[in-house]
Structures are given as C-alpha cells and as structure tokens.
C-alpha cells in the first residue's frame, strides 16, 4: 500500500513498539483486502466485541499492552450488549451458574480496559447505536470502521455512511490508528449494485422474510431494491427506518449483505437512482410465491426439531394501524 510519511513512522516503530504492532496489523489487513492506501476515520466506532467470553473476545494480554501504552481510539466508541449476569432472574441451575461465572470471570477487567481505550460511557452497550437515544449516528458519506453486521448494513444503507464489515479486533485497532483500508464499501465503485431486486408482492412483505429472501439470493453482493415505494412511500421516516432495519439485519444474517439500496428511499438511491446499478447487474423478482415457500421452509425446519413455527414481529405502516404490531405465523 501507499503509506503517508506519518504512517511509515508508525510502521517503523518511531512512536513506540505497541503502535508499531497496531500499524503492522492494519497494514497487513489492508494488503489482504487489496487496498491501495488507508483513509481517515471520521466518526465513532461500534465494535462487536462486548464480552471476554473465552475464544470470542480479544486477548486480555493485547488489551493490557494497548492500555499500558496509553493508547485510545480516535473517537469514543460503542459496543454490542454484554452477556447477562442477572443470575437471580435467569432460573439457572447451580451448575449452569458456575459455568457462566467461570465464562464471565474476566468481564469486569475487560470493561475497565475498554473504558480506558475509549468506550463512550457505561450506557454504550447496544446493538442499535444509531438510535437517537444512543446518538452514535454517522452522517451521509462519513467514513467509519464498524464490525457488527446489522449495524454495518444499517449505517451504509439507511444512513449513507461508509464502512466495511470489519473483523472485530481489526475494527478496534483501526480506530486506535484512526485509519481504515480504502477498499470495498468505502469506495464509489464498491457501492455499486450487483443485483436488481424487484419486490412484486400484493402487500408489504414482512421485513425479516424479505431480508432473508434477498440475503440468500445476493449473498455478499449489493442489491438495488425496487417496488417497496408502493407501500413505504418516499419519506425516510421512523416507521420506514424501522422496516429497513429489520430487513437489513436479515439480509446480513442470512447472506452477508453490507449495503443495500432502496429505490427512491435510501440516500444514495434518492440521488443516483438506477445509475447505481453495474452494467452487468443480475435481476431477481421477489413475489408472494417465493416468500410463502421460504416461510413454509422455516416452519418445516422448526417442526422437524419438535418446535413450533417461528413468529415474526414488525410495525405496521401508519396507513394500516399506527403503532401496532402484527404477528406473522
């Protein structure tokens, strides 16, 4: 990669051995992604590393070294929710409680280290940092480095910010350096749509079901979705943001979608419309038949395990029943 003079100084250890390790990790990560250079991070981070559960969190030795060197992230950050430790209300057996206590024994140490590294405050544990109650809301075009899949797809798609779906520990290290590899969804080319998805249903689809259909179709590609304006209109209001949040989370979980565009609704689609489509885009129609078959397949899988068909919850649009919740079986 092309590195600036300051980046080379970090890489050569001019600002200490710990920052040298961080910079080496970031440079190698960028090379693995095929990035030509690094770009400045412009907003708060959000990391998918809220707990120190063995095998799932960053090594405590690494956090010790980072904090001992006095390092902090460029901006304050938020974290995914912590593991519940309200044992009295979880109806656990004594054996289960012992297991959880052993798993989470280092959690207080971890929490202290994350506060030292830049955790915004004790209330900054959430999987929806972009809600107004939390306030980690990047603006259109803001470069960030996030690692939680449903947050990544919301930030890119609904807010119009720019982040790749980063590895959690690399997300932390990138935010310490204050830079991230310029590649993928940070670039104009990387945000082009590979698929045209036409939603041709009689009523507004359940967002989770629609997201599952889109995710399993496009996998990690970028979809441009049309047909939802018949139900959602063209205003990105609270109800529509809730719908896109649910749809995007399913896209990210069933596939690996980090960005979607919705015709006439999401920021980039409003300004660029179908110019966002690549010349060689592929097409798919999502209709009631596809969604019914998909829903039936989930019910069959659930019954095979001796359970009941899943329930899905979402807010109805104001035109149907403002503020109400529909249960889809």
C-alpha positions as CSV (number, residue, x, y, z in Angstrom):
1,X,0.0,0.0,0.0
2,X,1.0,3.6,-0.4
3,X,1.6,4.9,3.1
4,X,2.0,8.5,4.2
5,X,5.1,9.7,6.0
6,X,3.4,9.5,9.3
7,X,2.0,6.0,8.6
8,X,5.6,4.9,7.7
9,X,6.8,6.3,11.0
10,X,4.2,4.3,12.9
11,X,5.2,1.2,10.9
12,X,8.8,1.7,11.7
13,X,8.2,2.0,15.4
14,X,9.0,5.7,15.8
15,X,6.1,6.1,18.2
16,X,6.7,3.0,20.2
17,X,6.6,-0.7,19.8
18,X,2.9,-1.1,20.6
19,X,1.7,1.4,18.0
20,X,4.2,-0.4,15.6
21,X,2.3,-3.7,16.2
22,X,-1.0,-2.0,15.7
23,X,0.1,-0.3,12.5
24,X,1.7,-3.6,11.2
25,X,-1.6,-5.4,11.8
26,X,-3.6,-2.7,10.0
27,X,-1.2,-2.6,7.0
28,X,-1.3,-6.3,6.6
29,X,-5.1,-6.3,6.9
30,X,-5.2,-3.6,4.1
31,X,-2.9,-5.6,1.9
32,X,-5.1,-8.7,2.4
33,X,-8.1,-6.7,1.2
34,X,-6.3,-5.3,-1.8
35,X,-6.4,-1.7,-0.6
36,X,-4.0,0.8,-2.2
37,X,-4.0,3.1,0.8
38,X,-5.5,4.0,4.2
39,X,-8.2,6.6,4.7
40,X,-9.0,8.7,7.8
41,X,-11.8,7.5,10.1
42,X,-14.3,10.4,10.6
43,X,-16.8,9.1,13.2
44,X,-17.3,7.0,16.3
45,X,-16.7,3.2,16.1
46,X,-19.0,0.4,17.0
47,X,-17.5,-3.0,17.9
48,X,-18.9,-6.4,18.1
49,X,-16.7,-7.4,21.0
50,X,-18.7,-6.6,24.1
51,X,-17.6,-9.6,26.2
52,X,-14.4,-11.5,27.1
53,X,-16.0,-15.0,26.7
54,X,-13.1,-17.4,26.0
55,X,-12.5,-17.7,22.3
56,X,-14.9,-14.9,21.3
57,X,-13.2,-11.8,22.5
58,X,-9.8,-10.1,22.1
59,X,-7.0,-11.5,24.2
60,X,-6.7,-9.7,27.5
61,X,-2.9,-9.6,27.1
62,X,-3.4,-7.4,24.0
63,X,-5.8,-5.1,25.9
64,X,-3.2,-4.9,28.7
65,X,-0.5,-3.9,26.2
66,X,-2.7,-1.3,24.4
67,X,-3.7,0.4,27.7
68,X,-0.3,0.2,29.2
69,X,1.0,2.2,26.2
70,X,-1.7,4.8,26.9
71,X,-3.5,4.2,23.6
72,X,-7.1,5.3,22.9
73,X,-9.3,5.3,19.9
74,X,-9.6,8.4,17.8
75,X,-13.2,8.8,18.7
76,X,-15.3,7.3,21.5
77,X,-17.0,4.0,20.6
78,X,-20.0,1.9,21.5
79,X,-20.1,-1.9,22.0
80,X,-22.6,-4.7,21.4
81,X,-24.6,-5.7,24.6
82,X,-22.8,-7.5,27.3
83,X,-23.7,-11.0,28.4
84,X,-26.5,-11.0,31.0
85,X,-25.3,-11.5,34.6
86,X,-28.6,-11.2,36.3
87,X,-28.5,-14.7,37.6
88,X,-31.4,-14.4,40.0
89,X,-33.9,-13.9,37.2
90,X,-32.5,-16.5,34.8
91,X,-33.7,-19.6,36.6
92,X,-30.3,-21.3,36.3
93,X,-29.3,-24.5,38.0
94,X,-26.3,-24.2,40.3
95,X,-24.1,-26.0,37.7
96,X,-25.2,-23.5,35.0
97,X,-24.5,-20.6,37.2
98,X,-21.0,-21.9,37.9
99,X,-20.3,-22.2,34.2
100,X,-21.5,-18.7,33.4
101,X,-19.5,-17.3,36.3
102,X,-16.3,-19.0,35.0
103,X,-17.0,-17.8,31.5
104,X,-17.5,-14.2,32.6
105,X,-15.0,-14.0,35.4
106,X,-12.8,-11.6,33.5
107,X,-15.7,-9.3,32.4
108,X,-15.0,-6.5,35.0
109,X,-11.4,-6.4,33.9
110,X,-12.4,-6.3,30.3
111,X,-14.9,-3.5,30.9
112,X,-12.3,-1.4,32.6
113,X,-9.8,-1.9,29.7
114,X,-12.5,-0.9,27.1
115,X,-13.3,2.3,29.1
116,X,-9.6,3.1,29.1
117,X,-9.4,2.5,25.3
118,X,-12.3,4.9,24.6
119,X,-15.7,3.3,25.4
120,X,-18.0,6.3,25.5
121,X,-19.8,5.5,28.8
122,X,-21.4,2.7,30.9
123,X,-24.6,3.0,28.8
124,X,-22.8,2.5,25.5
125,X,-23.6,-1.2,25.2
126,X,-26.2,-1.7,22.4
127,X,-26.7,-3.3,19.1
128,X,-28.5,-0.2,17.8
129,X,-26.0,2.6,18.3
130,X,-27.6,4.7,15.6
131,X,-30.9,5.3,17.5
132,X,-31.4,8.8,18.8
133,X,-31.3,7.5,22.4
134,X,-27.7,6.4,21.9
135,X,-26.5,9.0,19.5
136,X,-23.8,7.2,17.5
137,X,-25.3,8.4,14.2
138,X,-22.8,8.9,11.4
139,X,-23.8,11.3,8.6
140,X,-24.0,10.6,4.9
141,X,-20.6,9.9,3.5
142,X,-18.9,9.7,6.8
143,X,-16.0,7.1,6.9
144,X,-16.3,4.8,9.9
145,X,-15.0,1.3,10.9
146,X,-17.7,-0.9,12.3
147,X,-17.8,-4.6,12.8
148,X,-21.4,-5.6,13.9
149,X,-23.2,-6.9,10.8
150,X,-26.7,-5.4,11.4
151,X,-25.1,-2.1,12.4
152,X,-22.9,-2.1,9.3
153,X,-25.7,-2.7,6.9
154,X,-27.9,0.0,8.5
155,X,-25.1,2.6,8.6
156,X,-24.2,2.0,5.0
157,X,-27.7,1.7,3.6
158,X,-30.1,3.8,5.7
159,X,-27.7,6.5,7.0
160,X,-25.5,6.5,3.9
161,X,-22.3,6.3,5.9
162,X,-19.3,4.2,4.7
163,X,-17.9,1.2,6.4
164,X,-16.8,-2.3,5.5
165,X,-17.9,-5.3,7.5
166,X,-14.7,-5.4,9.5
167,X,-13.2,-8.1,11.7
168,X,-13.9,-7.1,15.4
169,X,-10.3,-6.8,16.7
170,X,-9.2,-5.1,13.5
171,X,-12.0,-2.7,14.0
172,X,-10.6,-1.8,17.4
173,X,-7.0,-1.4,16.0
174,X,-8.2,0.7,13.1
175,X,-10.0,3.1,15.4
176,X,-6.8,3.4,17.5
177,X,-4.8,4.4,14.5
178,X,-7.7,6.4,13.2
179,X,-7.5,5.0,9.7
180,X,-9.0,2.1,7.8
181,X,-8.2,0.5,4.4
182,X,-9.7,2.3,1.5
183,X,-11.5,-0.6,-0.3
184,X,-14.9,-2.2,-0.7
185,X,-17.9,-0.3,0.6
186,X,-15.8,2.8,1.3
187,X,-15.4,3.4,-2.5
188,X,-17.9,4.6,-5.0
189,X,-17.2,1.6,-7.2
190,X,-17.7,-0.8,-4.3
191,X,-21.1,0.7,-3.5
192,X,-22.5,-0.1,-7.0
193,X,-25.3,-2.6,-7.0
194,X,-24.7,-6.1,-8.4
195,X,-28.4,-7.1,-8.3
196,X,-31.8,-5.5,-9.2
197,X,-34.4,-7.0,-6.8
198,X,-38.0,-6.2,-7.8
199,X,-40.4,-6.7,-5.0
200,X,-43.7,-7.7,-6.7
201,X,-46.0,-8.6,-3.8
202,X,-49.6,-7.7,-3.1
203,X,-48.9,-6.3,0.3
204,X,-45.9,-5.0,2.2
205,X,-43.8,-8.1,2.9
206,X,-42.6,-9.0,6.4
207,X,-39.2,-7.2,6.6
208,X,-37.4,-10.2,8.1
209,X,-38.8,-12.6,5.5
210,X,-38.0,-10.2,2.7
211,X,-34.4,-9.7,4.1
212,X,-34.0,-13.4,4.2
213,X,-35.1,-13.8,0.6
214,X,-32.7,-11.0,-0.6
215,X,-29.8,-12.2,1.6
216,X,-29.9,-15.8,0.3
217,X,-30.2,-14.5,-3.3
218,X,-27.4,-12.0,-3.4
219,X,-25.1,-13.4,-0.6
220,X,-22.4,-10.7,-0.1
221,X,-23.3,-8.6,-3.1
222,X,-25.1,-5.2,-3.1
223,X,-28.8,-5.3,-4.1
224,X,-30.8,-2.4,-5.5
225,X,-34.4,-3.0,-4.4
226,X,-37.4,-1.7,-6.2
227,X,-41.2,-2.0,-5.6
228,X,-41.2,-1.1,-1.9
229,X,-42.2,2.5,-2.6
230,X,-45.7,1.2,-3.3
231,X,-46.0,0.6,0.4
232,X,-43.4,2.8,2.1
233,X,-43.6,5.9,0.0
234,X,-40.5,8.1,-0.4
235,X,-40.1,9.5,3.1
236,X,-37.4,8.1,5.3
237,X,-39.4,8.4,8.5
238,X,-39.2,6.4,11.7
239,X,-41.6,3.7,10.5
240,X,-39.6,3.2,7.3
241,X,-36.3,3.2,9.1
242,X,-37.7,0.5,11.5
243,X,-38.7,-1.6,8.5
244,X,-35.4,-1.2,6.7
245,X,-33.5,-2.0,10.0
246,X,-35.4,-5.4,10.3
247,X,-34.9,-6.1,6.6
248,X,-31.2,-5.2,6.6
249,X,-30.5,-7.3,9.7
250,X,-31.9,-10.4,7.9
251,X,-30.0,-9.6,4.7
252,X,-26.8,-9.5,6.8
253,X,-27.6,-12.7,8.8
254,X,-29.0,-14.9,6.0
255,X,-26.5,-13.6,3.5
256,X,-23.5,-11.3,4.2
257,X,-25.0,-8.1,2.8
258,X,-23.2,-4.9,4.0
259,X,-25.1,-2.5,1.9
260,X,-28.5,-2.3,0.0
261,X,-30.2,0.5,-1.9
262,X,-33.9,1.0,-1.9
263,X,-35.3,2.9,-4.9
264,X,-36.5,6.4,-4.0
265,X,-35.8,5.9,-0.3
266,X,-32.2,5.3,0.9
267,X,-29.9,8.3,0.5
268,X,-27.7,7.2,-2.4
269,X,-30.7,5.8,-4.3
270,X,-32.5,9.1,-4.0
271,X,-29.6,11.0,-5.6
272,X,-28.4,8.4,-8.1
273,X,-31.3,6.1,-8.6
274,X,-30.6,3.3,-11.1
275,X,-27.3,4.8,-12.0
276,X,-26.1,2.8,-9.0
277,X,-26.6,-0.5,-11.0
278,X,-23.5,-2.0,-12.5
279,X,-23.7,-2.6,-16.3
280,X,-23.7,-6.4,-15.8
281,X,-26.2,-6.5,-12.9
282,X,-28.4,-9.5,-12.4
283,X,-32.1,-9.5,-11.7
284,X,-34.5,-11.3,-9.4
285,X,-38.2,-10.9,-8.7
286,X,-39.4,-11.5,-5.1
287,X,-43.1,-12.3,-5.1
288,X,-45.7,-13.8,-2.8
289,X,-44.9,-17.3,-4.1
290,X,-41.2,-17.0,-3.2
291,X,-41.9,-15.6,0.2
292,X,-44.6,-18.2,1.1
293,X,-42.3,-21.0,0.1
294,X,-39.5,-19.5,2.1
295,X,-41.8,-19.1,5.2
296,X,-43.0,-22.7,4.8
297,X,-39.5,-24.0,4.7
298,X,-38.7,-22.3,8.1
299,X,-41.8,-23.8,9.6
300,X,-40.8,-27.3,8.3
301,X,-37.4,-27.0,9.8
302,X,-38.8,-25.9,13.1
303,X,-41.3,-28.7,13.3
304,X,-38.5,-31.2,12.5
305,X,-36.9,-30.1,15.7
306,X,-40.1,-30.6,17.6
307,X,-40.9,-26.9,18.0
308,X,-43.5,-24.5,16.6
309,X,-43.3,-22.4,13.6
310,X,-41.4,-19.1,14.2
311,X,-43.2,-15.9,14.9
312,X,-42.0,-12.6,13.2
313,X,-42.8,-9.2,14.6
314,X,-42.8,-5.9,12.8
315,X,-44.6,-2.5,12.9
316,X,-47.4,-1.9,10.6
317,X,-47.2,1.3,8.4
318,X,-49.4,4.2,9.6
319,X,-51.8,3.6,6.7
320,X,-52.8,0.2,8.3
321,X,-52.6,0.8,12.0
322,X,-50.2,3.3,13.5
323,X,-48.1,1.9,16.3
324,X,-49.5,-1.6,16.2
325,X,-47.6,-4.9,15.9
326,X,-48.6,-7.7,13.6
327,X,-47.6,-11.3,14.4
328,X,-46.9,-13.3,11.3
329,X,-47.0,-17.1,11.9
